[in-house]
């Protein structure tokens, strides 16, 4: 008897384990089915969103057999119909969906218009069918609404110094506002991708504003692209930076050695000129003294050569004086 009791306990334990694993398999399969049926739809702020349900009517006369509910995943009722008529009091008066939603009674599609940013949510469509005097669930569907708001066209500006020339460090900024979802900034600079330093901020209505900056060394003409990417959308702007003019070349001072050597040459030339003048006047004085004692007739050719010699010395003196003053 003891052995029989132990055998029965063993078989009952195996049966429980078997049912446990079967339950896990069913739960896993159900989760896969729901994940497969959970579809995603996109709509932009201010536009019209169509969320399909899981069932269509073959004939309008069959509408009386169905109850249809649209609600958020937080169980906030949006639309409720029974036998083709709205269920009174099912939607709160202060609901944000009032006067913005309607349901197609042919295929139970939910229409939201105009779409708001707060409509970004997961919705459920529940259909019940009348069978043998009682309503039973006919189908159930999850629908994800992804709301997108367009960013403004990026505005690109460059902070170039007024008197900049040659190679200059320049700050380029790219800004856009009023968009959703969270953006990513990318860019192309002369056919090469660049990384922007991005600053992101939220506005009061939940939309994003973005400003990105880029440091450039402006040595050539630059063609720049700034792109704002959000969800599957993007918007771009283009900007061209012209090459700056060349800086004027400044005269470099002469080395000290060159200045000293030039000064010594000028001093030597000046001393030679003084010596020649002194020699000339000394010889001329002696000649006049000799002629006063012994007058000698002057040869016109000699006199002309002497005058030319004096004039040449005077010209040399002027040149040396001008060089010294320079």
Secondary structure by P-SEA (a helix, b strand, c coil): caaaaaaaaaaaaaaaaaaaaaaaaaaaaaaaaaaaabbbbbbcccbbbbbbcccccccccccccbbbbbbccccccccccccccccccccccccccccccccccccbbbbbccccccccbbbbbbbbbbccccccccccbbbbbbbbbbbccbbbbbbcccccccbbbbbbbbbbcccccbbbbbbccccbbbbcbbbbbbccccbbbbbbbbbbccccbbbbbbbbbccccccbbbbbbccccccbbbbbcccaaaaaaaaaaaaaaaaaaaaaaaaaaaaaaaaaaaaaabbbbbcaaaaaaaaaaaaaaaaaaaaaaaaaac
